[in-house]
């Protein structure tokens, strides 16, 4: 059996495993509330808040979609022409063209240029966020956060690139198998280290002061059967007025994290309602599900890359001889960019199903649909959400049910109980 046939067979098995995880772990039965209930929910929201949220998202769209188009064009120009390969060669030339210099410095150069060509759109989005009063950052603070993001991405990307091309160098015939395992392991490692090493780069986390709210949140987690290590407050107010909370980490690193903006904007009952939603993700092991999906997806991506490497016209267009050489970094970029765009709607669909289950769980845990509805209304208002976006846009980019879907669901739950 040839390596191509074997790799294709393993890819088929991984895709079956991925489908099995999704079928067993995702609540496919959940469905949005009837449209009539959503319309009623929309009409109950403050008209000025709805108008402002829609205007805000309308102002963001040129920057958002402009960045997507430019990023795709950049990837195509570098990856489907010899320009990308020549750039990698040029960057590695001062180091004698060594493969390690090409892999690390060439990859970072391509990513950096890609970030620079989309930087005007990021600045545009930030200007809109500032104009609408959602951002509390100065331009200097925004730039510092941007540079931090670049640095974190460079470290993770550098590790991935050096690891990938080390494997292709050491295992020229079996790199597809070793690389698939390595990609899956990397995804699992990131799940554990992200809360401990990456989150503190962007926010300061302090234990919530002893008091009734902290006691209530820990009791809520205990009643839900979700062990948490601590309740932390993130200093989100230094960059935004948006409100949020989440349960971060897994096992010994799991903690409830509450934005300080949430504590300032909503009642304690609404904070408990938000946290009840987030506890669902821990109780249902959504982090584990996401890790499995990411690991299987990353392994499958490596195998797809290997199989695409057999397509000679593609290699010729990119000006490379082998997809496993560092000069093919730009080709890997365009494959990853297109793959990400195609996978995005499916990922959003799965996410909306999971979030819908968390909404129901929060209602069952608190038994307080009125507070849940008021909390959703406040979140939509403070975060400048479009409570009822265009269905096509929601299907393509939405990660959560819309605000009117969630309010209508809470009302339906109240009627049923």
C-alpha distance (Angstrom), angle and dihedral (degrees) to the residues before:
residue distance angle dihedral
X1 . . .
X2 3.82 . .
X3 3.78 122.2 .
X4 3.81 90.6 -113.2
X5 3.79 92.9 55.0
X6 3.79 91.6 44.3
X7 3.80 92.1 48.9
X8 3.82 91.0 48.6
X9 3.81 89.8 50.4
X10 3.81 92.1 50.5
X11 3.81 89.8 46.9
X12 3.80 89.3 54.3
X13 3.80 90.7 51.7
X14 3.80 91.7 48.7
X15 3.79 91.7 50.5
X16 3.81 89.8 50.3
X17 3.81 89.4 50.2
X18 3.81 90.2 48.5
X19 3.80 91.5 50.2
X20 3.81 90.2 48.1
X21 3.81 92.1 52.9
X22 3.79 90.7 49.4
X23 3.79 93.7 47.4
X24 3.80 93.9 48.3
X25 3.80 100.3 37.2
X26 3.82 105.1 37.0
X27 3.83 120.3 77.2
X28 3.80 97.9 -127.2
X29 3.81 94.3 169.7
X30 3.80 95.4 71.3
X31 3.80 114.4 105.8
X32 3.83 132.4 -176.4
X33 3.79 119.2 -99.0
X34 3.84 115.4 -95.5
X35 3.79 114.4 -73.3
X36 3.81 91.4 -117.8
X37 3.82 89.4 60.0
X38 3.81 90.2 48.8
X39 3.81 91.2 52.2
X40 3.81 89.5 50.5
X41 3.80 89.7 50.2
X42 3.80 91.0 50.1
X43 3.80 91.5 51.4
X44 3.81 90.3 52.5
X45 3.81 92.6 58.3
X46 3.82 120.0 92.1
X47 3.80 106.2 -88.2
X48 3.81 93.5 -140.6
X49 3.82 91.7 52.2
X50 3.82 91.3 50.0
X51 3.81 91.0 49.2
X52 3.81 92.5 47.9
X53 3.82 92.7 48.4
X54 3.79 91.7 50.8
X55 3.80 92.6 46.3
X56 3.82 89.7 49.4
X57 3.80 93.6 53.0
X58 3.78 91.4 43.4
X59 3.79 88.8 55.4
X60 3.82 91.0 48.8
X61 3.81 96.6 50.9
X62 3.82 99.3 79.3
X63 3.80 90.8 53.9
X64 3.79 94.1 43.1
X65 3.78 98.6 47.6
X66 3.79 93.1 34.0
X67 3.81 89.4 58.4
X68 3.81 91.0 49.2
X69 3.79 92.8 51.0
X70 3.80 94.5 45.5
X71 3.82 92.2 46.2
X72 3.79 90.4 51.1
X73 3.81 92.9 47.4
X74 3.79 90.5 48.0
X75 3.80 91.4 51.4
X76 3.82 92.4 47.2
X77 3.83 94.1 47.7
X78 3.80 93.3 49.6
X79 3.79 98.7 33.9
X80 3.78 102.3 41.7
X81 3.81 96.1 42.8
X82 3.83 130.6 52.2
X83 3.82 90.0 -104.5
X84 3.79 93.3 92.3
X85 3.80 93.7 50.0
X86 3.81 91.0 47.7
X87 3.80 91.3 50.4
X88 3.80 91.5 53.0
X89 3.80 90.0 48.7
X90 3.80 91.0 49.5
X91 3.80 93.7 51.3
X92 3.80 92.1 47.7
X93 3.80 95.3 45.8
X94 3.85 96.5 88.0
X95 3.81 86.7 58.5
X96 3.78 95.0 51.0
X97 3.79 92.9 -94.8
X98 3.79 90.6 -73.0
X99 3.79 111.5 177.2
X100 3.81 92.5 -127.3
X101 3.81 92.1 55.6
X102 3.79 90.0 47.7
X103 3.79 92.2 48.3
X104 3.79 96.7 47.7
X105 3.80 105.6 29.1
X106 3.79 95.6 31.6
X107 3.78 91.9 51.4
X108 3.78 93.2 46.5
X109 3.82 91.1 47.8
X110 3.80 92.3 53.5
X111 3.81 92.6 46.6
X112 3.82 91.7 46.4
X113 3.80 92.6 51.6
X114 3.80 89.2 48.0
X115 3.79 90.3 52.9
X116 3.79 91.3 48.4
X117 3.81 94.9 52.1
X118 3.81 90.3 52.3
X119 3.82 94.3 41.2
X120 3.83 94.1 94.3
X121 3.79 89.4 58.3
X122 3.80 91.6 49.6
X123 3.82 88.8 51.3
X124 3.80 89.4 48.4
X125 3.79 90.7 53.8
X126 3.79 91.3 47.9
X127 3.79 91.1 50.9
X128 3.81 89.6 53.0
X129 3.81 91.9 48.5
X130 3.80 89.6 50.0
X131 3.80 92.6 46.3
X132 3.80 91.8 54.4
X133 3.79 92.2 47.1
X134 3.80 97.3 -116.2
X135 3.81 94.3 116.2
X136 3.80 122.8 68.6
X137 3.81 94.2 -177.1
X138 3.75 128.1 111.0
X139 3.79 115.8 -133.3
X140 3.79 87.6 -104.8
X141 3.81 91.8 55.5
X142 3.78 90.7 46.9
X143 3.80 90.8 51.8
X144 3.81 91.6 49.7
X145 3.81 90.8 52.5
X146 3.80 89.5 47.2
X147 3.80 91.3 52.9
X148 3.80 90.7 47.2
X149 3.79 89.3 53.4
X150 3.79 90.5 49.8
X151 3.81 90.7 49.6
X152 3.81 93.6 50.2
X153 3.79 90.6 46.3
X154 3.80 91.0 48.3
X155 3.81 92.2 53.3
X156 3.79 94.3 47.5
X157 3.80 92.6 41.1
X158 3.78 92.1 46.5
X159 3.79 91.9 52.1
X160 3.80 90.8 47.9
X161 3.82 94.4 47.6
X162 3.79 96.1 45.3
X163 3.79 90.6 45.1
X164 3.81 93.1 48.6
X165 3.79 96.3 48.8
X166 3.80 92.5 41.2
X167 3.77 87.5 57.8
X168 3.82 93.1 47.0
X169 3.81 88.5 49.8
X170 3.81 96.8 47.5
X171 3.80 97.2 37.9
X172 3.83 106.4 32.9
X173 3.81 93.5 167.8
X174 3.80 100.7 32.9
X175 3.81 101.6 34.7
X176 3.78 90.9 112.9
X177 3.81 91.0 62.8
X178 3.81 97.3 40.9
X179 3.82 91.3 42.4
X180 3.80 92.6 50.9
X181 3.80 90.9 53.1
X182 3.80 91.4 45.8
X183 3.81 92.9 50.0
X184 3.79 91.2 50.9
X185 3.81 92.0 48.7
X186 3.82 91.1 48.8
X187 3.81 90.9 54.6
X188 3.80 91.2 51.1
X189 3.81 93.2 47.2
X190 3.81 91.9 50.8
X191 3.81 89.9 56.0
X192 3.79 90.7 61.9
X193 3.80 101.2 37.2
X194 3.82 98.8 41.9
X195 3.85 96.2 77.1
X196 3.80 92.3 44.5
X197 3.81 102.9 39.5
X198 3.81 109.0 19.5
X199 3.82 107.1 35.1
X200 3.84 93.4 57.2
X201 3.82 89.0 57.2
X202 3.80 90.2 68.9
X203 3.80 103.9 28.9
X204 3.77 140.5 30.0
X205 3.79 113.0 -127.7
X206 3.78 121.7 -157.0
X207 3.81 128.7 177.5
X208 3.79 112.7 -99.3
X209 3.78 111.1 -105.9
X210 3.79 116.3 -100.9
X211 3.77 110.1 -93.5
X212 3.77 145.5 106.5
X213 3.81 95.7 -63.7
X214 3.80 94.1 52.2
X215 3.80 90.0 46.7
X216 3.81 90.7 48.9
X217 3.81 93.7 49.6
X218 3.81 93.3 49.5
X219 3.81 90.1 46.2
X220 3.80 89.7 49.5
X221 3.79 90.7 53.4
X222 3.80 91.6 46.5
X223 3.80 92.0 49.6
X224 3.79 88.6 49.9
X225 3.80 91.4 51.3
X226 3.80 93.3 -117.6
X227 3.82 113.9 132.5
X228 3.81 112.5 -147.0
X229 3.77 128.2 -176.3
X230 3.80 98.6 -145.6
X231 3.81 148.2 -22.6
X232 3.79 110.9 -113.1
X233 3.79 133.2 -173.0
X234 3.81 117.5 -142.0
X235 3.81 118.8 -149.2
X236 3.81 92.6 -128.2
X237 3.82 91.3 146.4
X238 3.79 90.9 78.7
X239 3.81 89.0 72.4
X240 3.82 109.0 17.1
X241 3.78 148.2 18.2
X242 3.81 91.0 -143.4
X243 3.80 116.1 117.6
X244 3.79 127.7 -136.6
X245 3.78 147.0 140.2
X246 3.78 133.4 -163.4
X247 3.79 144.4 174.1
X248 3.78 108.1 -116.2
X249 3.77 133.4 -165.7
X250 3.76 133.5 15.0
X251 3.78 131.3 -100.8
X252 3.79 110.7 -23.1
X253 3.84 92.7 8.1
X254 3.83 96.6 53.0
X255 3.80 114.8 123.4
X256 3.78 139.2 156.4
X257 3.81 110.1 -113.1
X258 3.81 120.8 -163.2
X259 3.79 124.9 -173.4
X260 3.79 112.9 -123.9
X261 3.82 85.9 -132.8
X262 3.80 89.3 61.6
X263 3.80 90.9 54.6
X264 3.80 89.7 50.2
X265 3.81 97.8 46.0
X266 3.81 108.1 38.7
X267 3.78 139.4 44.7
X268 3.79 122.3 -98.3
X269 3.82 89.6 -109.9
X270 3.81 89.1 56.8
X271 3.80 90.9 48.3
X272 3.80 88.7 54.7
X273 3.80 89.1 49.6
X274 3.81 92.3 52.3
X275 3.79 92.2 47.7
X276 3.82 91.1 47.9
X277 3.81 87.5 58.4
X278 3.80 91.6 49.9
X279 3.80 92.8 47.2
X280 3.80 87.6 62.4
X281 3.79 89.7 67.4
X282 3.80 90.2 55.6
X283 3.80 94.9 42.2
X284 3.81 92.1 49.1
X285 3.82 90.8 43.6
X286 3.79 91.4 -123.2
X287 3.81 89.5 159.3
X288 3.80 89.2 57.8
X289 3.80 90.4 47.0
X290 3.79 91.2 49.8
X291 3.79 90.4 48.0
X292 3.80 92.4 51.4
X293 3.79 91.8 47.1
X294 3.81 91.4 47.7
X295 3.80 92.8 47.3
X296 3.80 94.2 48.1
X297 3.80 90.8 43.1
X298 3.81 92.8 50.4
X299 3.80 92.1 48.3
X300 3.80 90.5 48.2
X301 3.81 90.5 49.5
X302 3.81 91.3 55.8
X303 3.80 90.4 52.1
X304 3.81 91.8 47.7
X305 3.78 89.3 51.5
X306 3.79 90.0 51.1
X307 3.80 92.4 50.6
X308 3.82 92.2 46.1
X309 3.79 86.7 53.7
X310 3.81 88.1 70.3
X311 3.82 90.2 64.0
X312 3.80 102.0 97.2
X313 3.84 97.2 -168.5
X314 3.82 89.2 57.3
X315 3.81 92.4 51.4
X316 3.79 91.3 45.3
X317 3.80 91.4 51.6
X318 3.82 90.1 51.5
X319 3.81 91.7 47.2
X320 3.82 95.0 -122.1
X321 3.78 134.8 118.6
X322 3.79 99.3 -148.0
X323 3.79 132.4 20.4
X324 3.80 87.9 -140.2
X325 3.82 94.3 65.7
X326 3.83 123.6 92.6
X327 3.81 91.5 -117.6
X328 3.82 86.2 70.0
X329 3.82 93.7 64.0
X330 3.81 92.4 108.2
X331 3.80 90.0 50.4
X332 3.81 88.9 52.7
X333 3.80 88.1 50.3
X334 3.80 94.4 55.5
X335 3.82 91.8 45.4
X336 3.80 90.1 50.6
X337 3.81 93.0 45.4
X338 3.80 94.2 51.2
X339 3.80 91.5 42.3
X340 3.79 90.9 51.6
X341 3.80 92.5 50.4
X342 3.80 91.5 49.8
X343 3.81 94.0 46.0
X344 3.81 95.1 45.3
X345 3.83 98.5 83.8
X346 3.81 91.6 47.7
X347 3.79 91.4 49.6
X348 3.79 90.1 49.0
X349 3.80 91.7 50.7
X350 3.79 91.7 52.4
X351 3.81 91.1 45.8
X352 3.81 92.0 52.4
X353 3.80 90.6 52.9
X354 3.80 91.7 50.6
X355 3.80 92.5 46.7
X356 3.80 90.8 49.4
X357 3.81 89.3 56.1
X358 3.80 89.2 50.3
X359 3.82 90.2 53.0
X360 3.80 91.0 53.9
X361 3.79 91.0 45.6
X362 3.80 91.3 53.2
X363 3.80 90.8 53.4
X364 3.79 91.9 48.6
X365 3.80 92.8 47.2
X366 3.80 96.9 47.6
X367 3.80 100.1 27.3
X368 3.80 87.1 -148.7
X369 3.83 112.5 116.2
X370 3.81 93.2 163.6
X371 3.80 91.6 60.8
X372 3.78 91.0 43.6
X373 3.79 90.8 53.8
X374 3.79 92.8 47.6
X375 3.79 89.5 47.7
X376 3.82 92.0 52.3
X377 3.78 90.1 47.8
X378 3.79 91.4 51.0
X379 3.81 93.1 46.1
X380 3.80 91.0 51.2
X381 3.80 91.1 48.3
X382 3.81 99.0 44.4
X383 3.83 94.9 40.4
X384 3.82 91.9 47.0
X385 3.80 92.4 -124.6
X386 3.77 123.6 175.1
X387 3.82 96.0 -121.9
X388 3.81 94.3 -158.8
X389 3.82 109.7 24.7
X390 3.78 127.6 -177.1
X391 3.85 107.3 -70.6
X392 3.80 92.9 -129.7
X393 3.79 92.7 51.0
X394 3.80 90.5 45.9
X395 3.81 90.9 51.4
X396 3.79 92.1 49.1
X397 3.80 101.5 41.8
X398 3.81 111.3 8.7
X399 3.80 116.6 116.5
X400 3.84 95.9 177.8
X401 3.78 134.7 37.5
X402 3.79 111.8 -91.1
X403 3.80 119.6 -94.1
X404 3.83 92.2 -109.1
X405 3.82 90.5 50.4
X406 3.81 90.7 52.4
X407 3.81 94.4 45.7
X408 3.81 91.4 47.1
X409 3.81 90.0 48.7
X410 3.82 91.4 52.0
X411 3.80 90.2 51.4
X412 3.81 91.5 48.7
X413 3.81 89.8 49.9
X414 3.81 90.1 50.5
X415 3.81 91.3 52.3
X416 3.80 92.1 48.7
X417 3.80 93.5 49.3
